[in-house]
């Protein structure tokens, strides 16, 4: 079964047939839906699926933390308003006014919303710590099981060699000391081969560390080879009028349609002029193809 934001489930074949052109009305509520917005139903109650979808949609916008408010009362009022918005969307009460309020909130707190979207809150940090502790616990358990397995293999190998020595002593016509010396020699050679392999692996790891260190050093080093670089502004042949200058962007009022640059973005080199010029260039990119 597949479900969409309206909460009315449909089987996958019905979704493919009814929404084969991308968009169509829901057979139950006639709400306009898109095929790529359906997801597989995982809960028994489709209304719970719809509520989870609406809550996730609201939380993408209303993701402020307690430290973003002056006191706990303001933060609690903010949480209560979130529940009111969710209930309005679920029950279909003042949907247009509620969505307009969400858009105003998004425009007002755009910087904080974007910042918190990239930052983990206390609950997420706790989950990350729990997952990390569980992963370490699994590694310790796996390491202990591997040690027990290796010890069992060593015991079985030792028992096999003892049985092999006893069998040779029963059937051999030579002195028992000669057979024991032969097994001692094989054991010494095996131990030496294992130590050499261990030392070889250590040398390989050391060589790889040195190579990574040298690569990191070479990456940060400044190398001067050949002639110095001279930048030449590329000449774009446009099949139409030229792009406006930065002064013309301000005089013609183009910048009022661009989101103003915050202090953080300006520190990174972004300005409203740059965003406006980029939008104009992308809108006229087809003029560069002929």
HELIX and SHEET records of a PDB file:
HELIX    1   1 UNK A   12  UNK A   18  1                                   7    
HELIX    2   2 UNK A   35  UNK A   37  5                                   3    
HELIX    3   3 UNK A   46  UNK A   61  1                                  16    
HELIX    4   4 UNK A   66  UNK A   68  5                                   3    
HELIX    5   5 UNK A   72  UNK A   91  1                                  20    
HELIX    6   6 UNK A   95  UNK A  108  1                                  14    
HELIX    7   7 UNK A  110  UNK A  117  1                                   8    
HELIX    8   8 UNK A  122  UNK A  171  1                                  50    
HELIX    9   9 UNK A  176  UNK A  220  1                                  45    
HELIX   10  10 UNK A  246  UNK A  251  1                                   6    
HELIX   11  11 UNK A  254  UNK A  257  5                                   4    
HELIX   12  12 UNK A  263  UNK A  267  1                                   5    
HELIX   13  13 UNK A  272  UNK A  283  1                                  12    
HELIX   14  14 UNK A  285  UNK A  288  5                                   4    
SHEET    1   A 2 UNK A   2  UNK A   3  0                                        
SHEET    2   A 2 UNK A  39  UNK A  40 -1                                        
SHEET    1   B 2 UNK A  23  UNK A  25  0                                        
SHEET    2   B 2 UNK A  32  UNK A  34 -1                                        
END                                                                             
